[in-house]
Amino acid sequence: MKAALLLSGAGCFDGSEIAEATLALTMLEKYRMNYRIFSLNKEVNAVDHSTGSEDGDRRNAKKESARIARGPVEDITALNVDHFDLLVMPGGMGAIKVFSRGYELCKELLRVLEGFHEAKKEIVGICIVPLLLAQYFHKKNLKVSMTLGDDVQSLKKLSDLNMHAIEKKAFEYVYDQDQHIWTTSAFMNASNRCEVLIALDEIFRRISIIKNKSSECSICRIGDQPYSKKEANEKLLNSKLSEDWSFVPNSEILKLVKNVLFKDFRSALHYVNQISEIAESLGHHPNISFTWGEVEVQIYTHKIHGLHQNDFILASAISEIKV
C-alpha cells in the first residue's frame, strides 16, 4: 500500500503538529505502507511556541516539513494521486494556515482531495484537518460523518458545514465508509500522546486489513484442481514470494512454508497475532506453530488437498508484515 503524507511545517501553532506527524509516520512504518512526504512551498508567519505569539519571522512550510521528514520533502504539485492508495494529513494550525485561507481550500489541496475522493481512496484527517475536509464535502453537497473531538463549539463548526459531527474522545475515531474518510481529534482534546497513538494505531490497522481485502480470496469448491508442482513453482517465482516462502519438503500435499526467527517469545507471539488478523480478513487460515523465538507458517487449501490461488494471496499478505 502506498501513502501520501501531507505536512504543513513543524510546530503545532504554525505547521504540522509534530507528535501527530511523527506518530502517523510510525504507523505507516508499522503496517509496512510505503510513503512519500509532500508539502506546499508557502511562507507563513512564524509563532514562538513558548508564548503562542507571532515572533515577526516567516517560515517556509515545505522547508520546515523537512525537519519532520529528516530530509527533502516533495512539493504537493508533484503529488500524482494515481500513484497512491491513501492520503494522510496530520493536524496543527499549519494545516489551516498553509492549505487554506479562512478555511477556503487552496487549489493544490483541492486537486489532491478531489483526486483521492473521486477514486474512492482512503483519506485520514487528524486533529483540525476535518475542518478542511468538511469544506471540501460541503461544496460537494455531501454529508460526511466526522469528528473534532468532544468540544461543543468545535463540533458545531462541522455541523454548520452540514457534516454529521460525532462526539469522540481522543483515543477514538470516526470512519465514514461511504466516502472513505477517517477522522480522529488527536490534540484537539488529547491529554497525552498515548491517546493519539491508540486511535491512529487502530485506524492504520483497519486500513491495512481493508487493503488486504482488496485481494480477497475467491471461493474454492470441491472438485477444483490444485496447482501442479510446476504451476505452483511458476506462481511462486512470478509473485516474488520465493525469498520468503518455499514448499514443505517430503510432503504428499503441496504446501507453502515460511520460517521466521525472533529475538524473544513476545515478538513471535505478536507476529502470530498479526497473521491471525490477516487470515480473518481474508477468510483463509494457515497452519501456525511457534516456540520461543521461532514461527513456522504453512499454507495450503484443505478442501482440494493442495495449493490454490488463495494460498498465494494469503502468503503475499503475510509477507508484508514487518519483522
Summary of the structure (lengths in Angstrom):
residues: 323
radius of gyration: 22.6
end to end distance: 16.8
largest distance: 75.7
contacts: 1069
relative contact order: 0.11
helix: 41%
strand: 22%
